[in-house]
């Protein structure tokens, strides 16, 4: 069962209107019923209050049921998403391990080669830089 938010809003407005009218009429006719002048109208207004309260409780029960159903659905989807994330992370770890061992396919091997080449170039650059700076510091200290 699915209820649109607009339908719920309209139903709540209707129930509020019915509740207000029923209680107002009941309060207005109570003095006559208490004094024994006209008990029929007061009895009808009381039945109207009971009927409205039953409709309010029915709507509340429907909404609680819908919320519970949606909550269970969302939880099951979150569990499914967690399983898929774990599967993806495991697959990524396996692929990264295979690439690191250079057991991957040709395109991955080229990527690994390029990655290693960059690492060698950066290492060479920093080594030359450190040695040059060390040489100039040595020359400065020697003077």
C-alpha positions in Angstrom: 0.0 0.0 0.0 1.4 3.3 -1.0 0.1 6.7 0.0 1.3 9.9 -1.6 2.4 12.8 0.8 -0.3 15.1 -0.7 -3.0 12.5 0.1 -1.7 12.1 3.7 -1.7 15.9 4.1 -5.2 16.2 2.8 -6.4 13.4 5.0 -4.8 15.0 8.1 -6.4 18.3 7.3 -9.8 16.6 6.9 -9.4 14.7 10.2 -8.4 18.0 12.0 -11.5 19.7 10.6 -13.7 16.8 11.6 -12.2 16.6 15.1 -12.6 20.4 15.7 -16.2 20.4 14.5 -17.1 17.3 16.5 -15.6 18.5 19.7 -17.0 22.0 19.3 -20.5 20.6 18.7 -20.2 18.1 21.6 -19.1 20.9 24.0 -21.9 23.1 22.7 -24.6 20.5 23.2 -23.3 19.1 26.5 -25.2 21.6 28.8 -28.5 20.7 27.1 -27.8 16.9 27.5 -26.6 17.3 31.1 -29.8 19.2 32.0 -31.9 16.6 30.2 -33.3 18.9 27.5 -31.8 17.3 24.3 -29.6 14.2 24.7 -30.0 13.1 21.1 -27.8 15.8 19.5 -25.1 15.4 22.2 -25.1 11.6 21.6 -24.7 12.1 17.8 -21.8 14.5 18.4 -20.2 12.0 20.8 -20.5 9.3 18.2 -18.9 11.7 15.7 -16.0 12.2 18.0 -15.6 8.4 18.5 -15.7 7.9 14.7 -13.1 10.6 14.1 -10.8 9.2 16.7 -11.1 5.8 15.1 -10.2 7.2 11.7 -7.2 9.0 13.3 -6.0 5.8 14.9 -6.4 4.0 11.6 -4.3 6.6 9.8 -1.7 6.4 12.5 -1.5 2.6 12.3 -1.2 2.8 8.5 1.6 5.3 8.7 3.4 3.3 11.3 3.2 0.2 9.1 4.4 2.1 6.1 7.3 3.5 8.1 8.3 0.1 9.4 8.1 -1.4 5.9 10.2 1.4 4.4 12.7 1.2 7.3 13.2 -2.6 6.7 13.6 -2.0 2.9 16.2 0.7 3.5 18.1 -1.4 6.0 18.1 -4.3 3.5 19.4 -2.0 0.8 22.1 -0.7 3.1 23.2 -4.2 3.8 23.2 -5.0 0.1 25.3 -1.8 -0.6 27.8 -2.8 2.2 28.1 -6.3 0.6 28.8 -4.8 -2.8 31.3 -2.3 -1.3 33.2 -5.1 0.4 33.2 -7.1 -2.8 34.5 -4.1 -4.8 37.2 -3.4 -2.2 38.3 -7.1 -2.2 38.4 -7.1 -6.0 40.4 -3.8 -6.0 42.8 -5.3 -3.5 43.3 -8.4 -5.5 43.8 -6.4 -8.7 46.3 -4.0 -7.0 48.2 -7.1 -5.7 48.4 -8.7 -9.1 49.5 -5.4 -10.6 52.1 -5.0 -7.9 53.4 -8.5 -8.7 53.4 -7.6 -12.4 51.0 -10.5 -13.1 48.3 -8.2 -14.6 47.3 -8.0 -18.3 49.4 -6.0 -20.8 47.7 -2.6 -20.3 48.1 -2.9 -16.6 51.8 -3.9 -17.0 52.3 -0.8 -19.1 50.7 1.3 -16.3 53.0 -0.4 -13.8 56.0 0.2 -16.0 55.1 3.9 -16.3 54.5 4.1 -12.5 57.9 2.6 -11.8 59.6 4.8 -14.4 58.2 7.9 -12.7 59.4 6.6 -9.4 62.9 6.1 -10.8 62.9 9.5 -12.4 61.8 11.3 -9.2 64.3 9.3 -7.1 67.1 10.2 -9.5 66.1 13.9 -9.5 66.0 14.1 -5.7 69.3 12.2 -5.4 71.1 14.5 -7.8 69.6 17.5 -6.0 70.7 16.3 -2.6 74.2 15.5 -3.8 74.5 19.0 -5.5 73.4 20.8 -2.4 75.7 18.6 -0.3 78.6 19.5 -2.6 78.0 23.2 -2.4 77.6 23.1 1.4 80.9 21.2 1.5 82.6 23.9 -0.6 81.2 26.6 1.6 82.4 25.0 4.8 85.9 24.3 3.2 86.5 28.0 2.5 
